Amino acid sequence: MIALIIVHVLLLMRSDKEIAGGLRKLSGQIENSLQHELEMAGDQMAFFDRQLDSAVAGKQYPPGQPMLELRKETGSVYHMPWWDSALSNGKVKAGRDNTYAYFNRMSWIDREGKQTLKVQIDEPWSIKFIKVSDRRYYQAFKGNRPDDTLLLAMEPVNSWTNGDFEINLSIRSRTAYQVLAMSTHLYSLQQVIMSSGYSYCLMDSAGSMYTHSDLRKALKDNFIEETGARRPVLEAIAGHQDTVLRNILLYSRPHSIFIHPLKSSSLFLVTMYDESYYIAVHLRILAFALLCLPVCAAMVILGMLVLYWIPNRHVLFSPAEYAQWMLPRSGLRPYYKAGCLFMVLYQALFWLWLNGADAYLLFFIGCLTPLNVLAVLAALRSYYNTILKQEQDILHIRIVAIIVLQGAGTLAVGYCAGIPVGAGWSFFLFQACVCALALVLTDRKGRVEQLYYSLFPVSPPWRFNRFGRILRQISWWPVWRWMKWDYLYWHAIFIFLLTQCISSLPAILFTWYAQNHEIRQSVKKEQLYLASKLQNRKPSIYHFLQSHDVNVVSHRYIDTIAYARGIYTLYDEKVSRPAIGAAQVTRQDAAILNNKAENFYLEMVNGIIANKKDPLNYPALRNLSSDRQWSWDNRLKDTLEFLWHPSREAMFARKDTTVDPLLIRSKMPDRYVMVQRPVIKFLLMVIGFLIAYGIIALIRMTIYRFFSLRFVHWQEKGRAAGSPFPPIRDSEFLQQCYDRNRYLEKIETGGHACLRDYFRAGYSRNDGRLSTNKAELMEAQIMNQADSCKVFFGELWKSCSNEDKLLLMNLAQYGVVNYKNTEGIFRLLKRELVIVYDGRIHMLSPAFRYFILNRAEQPEEQELRKQSLKAGRWQQVRMVLLLLMLLTGIFLFITQEEAFKRVGAVLTSVTGVVSLLMKFVSDASPAKK
């Protein structure tokens, strides 16, 4: 749960950083494109200005040189070249590539502000000579200032000639005329294509929009007025600072904006993001992770049942018996070290594999991780119990069963998931290595080695018996001696890493898997959006350039303008026109695992949370459309290719309808935005280390208190020879209680020296060997002993205070006691009403526990328990806390819908963690004894 909270908080922070980064990136793209186009246009205008005198003088140019027709107000017609004739000798292509031809009119203006010479490419017979002295692009050069010879003026206008929105560029003419002006549709500013939800505007310091990505708003709207003249906007403009602002209401919608002052002018470039386009995919990611985690939980439960299942008999076992595997033992310190080493290596291999392997394979390995880890740890436990000459904690047949279960699970997952052996060899190899490791560790008779030699007569480069020696050497490395931690710390680290492997690692993996597919979906939608916009824009570009000389404006030039200019996207798309046949052949061998991974994710998520708020109205896009109009291929590393071939749309259209196929290559965005900066990465590592240290300390403290190990250590150290700790024992109490009732019942000790030894003999260590017949026999013996000793047990019960009775009832019912009641536990140990057996606190005998369980149902004991529960802390604050959470949720939903969507992904997890913490505090309160 903690891992999910941390990951999803980082995802929420990632979305904010991505929006801000996207605004800055698009702003830089627009500025660079505008600067490049203005340089090209300025160079072209300067070239035409230098050629004017030669053209008017009637200079002859080489035949075949593309010429521009120039008309004078008097009716004279002149011709000038598009590029320098010196480039004609084998360098025509170079001259054409450096030519700026994306304009329709050009004029030389005299000192009176009248157009005298003019070029009009489109419909030259309708040319008009007008006075433009009121235009700012002319007034910028009015007068004779020596410092404006390198100045390029720009003014967007609604043309007086044809009414179109145009951008006029002007320079000071070096001829007898005052100004040279060019009317153009700057492809860097007009009819641009931006990523969905993004837009831009170019404005002055007063907020007047020179141009806008939506040309209907150019020269009409005022940016400052549209934003309500908010102070942050005014400060950014006044201070000429790059500024990112969030939640700015613009055109009645919340926007994120980035204000950037242009270096070469006094204008401001504003990039905007409509936050209504923001889709909270975090809920989809969280839903997928929460949906997959029960699979891992089922694997954990199944594995634990195979290893530690005992019959559900309340007479024999308390609930604490089922947590016996968590009990730390000082003699198993080498096992804890080896287990920690294995789990660290397992997770390290996973993180190294995370970027290189297919996510589909890693997803199912993550599902099988609980079985993998439990199988190896169980085999390792058996191995160390053998070399340490301790009693086996787990039956050998159970270890073999979980190894078989791990192998069967691998085959079942491979079959059900459709993982081919060829493409998914790494999945089967990894699982086979884990299974082989568990078999080697649990094989105490050399059967695995015999099987290997029967299948492969050749001796392996390593020996099976060497593995045990290597493992023992690793366990006694000097590095472990430097870590002077007691067995409780090693046990806590072991439990922490085990929790990571069976819960945190799968949760992070499932989130990573879902995030990958959501990123792919966002890139796919952007590619499809870009392709449709490109096709919608191309006719207008073709119409604007259709009257140009084909020697100047070739199809290649048109394609360059249409598919490579005025495109500002987040994923660095590269657009080209592929050969259809080759592209279709390429798509036939698309990656099988990628298709399976995407289909699997979309089928799971769309059935739970449909993406209904997508402003583009795009559904979840699979790798191939049903009518095969488009397809995707991501076999290239960090690149997604999109082939769009919508020529099928012309099937029932006119014969002259043609639609060009497109191939769009997009760079996949960085998945780890939050850890790009070394400082952030270092801080996250420090925070992660502190959290891990805190959790390990919490685990150690919890287990120490849960099993009351302080009293266990007192007793165990007191029994050791030469120990300064005296044992907590007073054998007179039991004997005195028995002597007072000896005349009522006779207890046969069966040859035991004292009552304590007689009752303790009723315990037997549970190791999984308990059959049904043996369990029934033990239950009968316990009930017979309880019946024969009921007077004695009643006398013991009467001699206990209410505090002691509560402790005994809790120990009988749950198997644990409240560690805070030190005096009560010490008193019960001294009276030998509770004993230390098998590293844990137990009742005097199973029969005494059975007696107390029956006694706890009496009205007097029930009333005593109710009184102890009244002061529980959780009972006091539960309703208040839940009410506050409910009111907070309603407030966010009504007043801050965007914030509600952002915190919705983690709110459920937080409430769960708070409930668990409060439950722990309640259980730990002194009142519950």
Salt bridges, closest charged atoms under 4 A:
ASP16 OD1 - ARG246 NH1 3.34
ASP16 OD1 - ARG902 NH1 2.78
GLU18 OE2 - ARG14 NH2 2.72
GLU31 OE1 - HIS260 NE2 2.85
GLU69 OE1 - ARG71 NH2 3.10
GLU73 OE2 - LYS114 NZ 2.96
ASP97 OD1 - ARG556 NH1 3.15
ASP148 OD2 - ARG172 NH2 2.68
GLU155 OE2 - ARG136 NE 3.73
GLU166 OE1 - ARG105 NH2 2.44
ASP214 OD2 - ARG216 NH2 2.91
GLU235 OE2 - ARG231 NE 2.79
ASP242 OD1 - HIS260 ND1 2.74
ASP274 OD2 - ARG253 NH1 2.76
GLU275 OE2 - ARG246 NE 3.27
GLU321 OE2 - ARG840 NH2 2.74
GLU391 OE1 - ARG765 NH1 3.49
ASP393 OD2 - ARG381 NE 3.09
ASP393 OD1 - ARG765 NH2 2.68
GLU449 OE2 - ARG463 NH2 3.37
ASP486 OD2 - ARG700 NH2 3.12
GLU518 OE2 - ARG284 NE 2.86
ASP559 OD1 - LYS538 NZ 3.56
ASP559 OD2 - ARG577 NH1 2.66
ASP572 OD1 - LYS25 NZ 3.08
ASP589 OD2 - ARG635 NH1 3.63
GLU598 OE2 - ARG520 NH2 3.52
GLU598 OE1 - LYS524 NZ 2.57
ASP614 OD2 - LYS525 NZ 2.88
ASP633 OD2 - ARG635 NE 2.84
GLU641 OE1 - ARG587 NH2 3.58
GLU641 OE2 - ARG665 NE 2.82
ASP656 OD1 - ARG654 NE 3.42
ASP660 OD2 - LYS538 NZ 2.41
ASP660 OD1 - ARG577 NH2 3.22
ASP739 OD1 - ARG742 NH2 2.57
ASP757 OD1 - ARG756 NH1 3.23
ASP767 OD2 - ARG769 NH1 1.85
GLU779 OE1 - ARG313 NH1 3.23
GLU795 OE2 - ARG740 NE 3.29
GLU803 OE1 - ARG827 NH2 3.82
ASP804 OD1 - ARG827 NH2 2.75
GLU832 OE2 - ARG729 NE 3.74
GLU832 OE2 - ARG756 NE 3.22
ASP838 OD1 - ARG329 NH1 3.14
ASP838 OD1 - ARG765 NE 3.60
GLU861 OE2 - ARG855 NE 3.35
GLU898 OE1 - LYS901 NZ 3.45
GLU898 OE2 - ARG902 NE 3.69
ASP923 OD1 - LYS919 NZ 3.85
ASP923 OD1 - LYS928 NZ 3.36
